């Protein structure tokens, strides 16, 4: 499996967990792993050292780093421990789902570039 496929797999894991909003903690950790995987993919693509923590590419406006940043910011608001059942969850997921769709599209576009994990 290559890095792009791994990111796509992580998106599907997040969607599966999101079917039950009581899984907010699980979703938050999966989102963090997804963002870090995408940022590592972007770093490798640019020939840079892959990051140990999320935040790589904060100043970059290419699609992958921009989407990773937006997902990270949206997830920070969405996955509050006491708020997985309320309206905030529904609104937050409604904001996050299109970002995951866009990221999935971008990763598939990048899929032609085989970057190992």
C-alpha positions as CSV (number, residue, x, y, z in Angstrom):
1,X,0.0,0.0,0.0
2,X,1.3,3.5,-0.8
3,X,0.8,6.7,1.2
4,X,-2.0,7.9,-1.0
5,X,-4.0,4.7,-0.6
6,X,-3.4,4.8,3.2
7,X,-4.9,8.3,3.4
8,X,-7.9,7.2,1.3
9,X,-8.4,4.2,3.6
10,X,-8.2,6.5,6.6
11,X,-11.0,8.7,5.1
12,X,-13.2,5.6,4.8
13,X,-12.5,4.7,8.5
14,X,-13.6,8.2,9.5
15,X,-16.8,7.9,7.5
16,X,-17.6,4.6,9.1
17,X,-17.0,5.9,12.6
18,X,-19.1,9.0,11.9
19,X,-22.2,6.9,11.5
20,X,-22.4,7.0,15.3
21,X,-21.7,10.4,16.7
22,X,-21.0,8.8,20.1
23,X,-17.7,7.8,18.6
24,X,-16.4,11.4,18.7
25,X,-13.2,10.5,20.5
26,X,-12.5,7.8,17.9
27,X,-13.3,10.2,15.0
28,X,-11.0,12.9,16.5
29,X,-8.0,10.5,16.7
30,X,-8.7,9.2,13.2
31,X,-8.9,12.7,11.9
32,X,-5.6,13.6,13.5
33,X,-4.0,10.5,12.0
34,X,-5.4,11.4,8.6
35,X,-4.1,15.0,8.7
36,X,-0.7,13.8,9.8
37,X,-0.6,11.2,7.0
38,X,-1.6,13.8,4.4
39,X,1.0,16.2,5.7
40,X,3.7,13.5,5.6
41,X,2.6,12.7,2.0
42,X,2.9,16.4,1.1
43,X,6.3,16.6,2.7
44,X,7.6,13.6,0.9
45,X,6.2,14.9,-2.4
46,X,8.2,18.1,-1.8
47,X,11.4,16.2,-0.8
48,X,11.1,17.5,2.8
49,X,11.5,15.6,6.1
50,X,8.0,14.1,7.0
51,X,6.7,15.8,10.2
52,X,6.2,14.1,13.5
53,X,3.3,16.3,14.5
54,X,0.5,18.0,12.5
55,X,1.2,21.5,11.2
56,X,3.4,20.9,8.1
57,X,2.5,23.1,5.2
58,X,0.6,25.7,7.2
59,X,1.8,28.4,4.9
60,X,1.2,26.4,1.7
61,X,-1.9,27.0,-0.4
62,X,-1.7,23.8,-2.5
63,X,-4.8,21.7,-2.3
64,X,-3.4,18.9,0.0
65,X,-1.9,21.2,2.7
66,X,-4.9,23.6,2.5
67,X,-7.4,20.8,2.9
68,X,-5.4,19.2,5.7
69,X,-5.3,22.5,7.6
70,X,-9.0,23.1,7.1
71,X,-9.8,19.5,8.3
72,X,-7.6,20.0,11.4
73,X,-9.3,23.3,12.2
74,X,-12.8,22.0,11.7
75,X,-12.1,18.8,13.7
76,X,-10.8,20.8,16.6
77,X,-14.2,22.5,16.9
78,X,-16.2,19.3,16.1
79,X,-14.8,16.8,18.4
80,X,-15.4,18.5,21.8
81,X,-15.8,15.7,24.4
82,X,-19.2,16.8,25.8
83,X,-20.8,17.7,22.5
84,X,-21.0,14.6,20.4
85,X,-24.8,14.5,20.5
86,X,-25.9,18.0,20.0
87,X,-26.5,20.3,17.1
88,X,-22.9,21.3,17.1
89,X,-22.0,17.7,16.1
90,X,-24.5,17.8,13.2
91,X,-23.3,21.2,12.0
92,X,-19.6,20.2,12.4
93,X,-20.0,17.0,10.5
94,X,-21.9,18.9,7.8
95,X,-18.8,21.2,7.5
96,X,-16.3,18.4,7.7
97,X,-17.9,15.9,5.2
98,X,-17.4,18.1,2.1
99,X,-13.7,18.7,3.2
100,X,-13.2,14.9,3.3
101,X,-14.9,14.6,-0.1
102,X,-12.5,17.3,-1.5
103,X,-9.5,15.6,0.1
104,X,-10.5,12.3,-1.3
105,X,-10.8,13.8,-4.8
106,X,-7.4,15.4,-4.4
107,X,-5.7,12.2,-3.1
108,X,-7.2,10.3,-6.1
109,X,-5.7,12.9,-8.4
110,X,-2.4,12.5,-6.6
111,X,-2.8,8.7,-6.8
112,X,-0.8,8.5,-10.0
113,X,2.2,9.5,-8.0
114,X,3.2,6.4,-6.0
115,X,4.8,7.6,-2.8
116,X,5.6,4.8,-0.4
117,X,4.5,5.0,3.2
